[in-house]
Amino acid sequence: MTIKNTKLDALRAEIDRLDAELLSVLEKRIAIVEDIAAAKKVDGKALAFRPGREASILRKILEVHSSKLPDTVIAAIWRELIAAVGWMQKPYSVSITAPDKSVGYWDLARFHFGSATPMKLHQLPSVVLREVYENPSTLGVLPWLTRERDTWWTHLAQGGENVPKILAALPFLDNPSGEFEDLNSLVIGQAEPEPSGDDVTLMALATSDEVSRARLNENLVKAGLSGYCADSRSPDSGDSDWLHLIEMPEFVAETDPRLVKLGEISGESFIKVVILGAYAVPIK
């Protein structure tokens, strides 16, 4: 004879009720996203990837959640949802550069862009850059913080309407399991970066002559910009320019008057400054 566990049955019934409630709320959220997508088509502004807003949403979610689930699990749930509904508004694909540790870079991108987003893997950054240049619906994921190989940013320094911008940094949330092997990447695409409330801006400063990092950092301070020179690249040929990578711990727009002041302070060797993009500071 089996004794019926009424308490257990009641708890399971409550779980079933909550599952149905979650599904109902999810469907309502998706319906709102469809209305947003329709509105964007009307005004001609259809942005499928909004990394600044996505970062802001995820920060708020992780700040208020109080369950025993790890932050990485909560983040994974919302990343999957955000990526899926973004793709519903306007489909896009992701091209990944993985010179080595390809599985790690693939997992890094898949965690952020969800299970349904089409992705491709390439060994050379040049291939990813070309795909992003040619297709505005393609996002590129390129390795970062490997200074000797991070030369791809120089291709963005030319500026221009269709030149991709840096939009996000991966991983946005550290994974304590070590799943991503301390890999770091930046996401580029044909879109304008947007502030999230806690950001890093990257820009390229072009000069006709070699300028020391100490002098560059001094000029940044004089212009009122908080940042530093992270890298400098010498000209490939005699008629090329020196390019200096500047990292700034704030969101800086292309119209920021401090950039004009920086050019004035830099003197005759100054050629131009190009905002390469910005990314939301990852959660530690």
Disulfide bonds with the S-S distance in Angstrom:
none
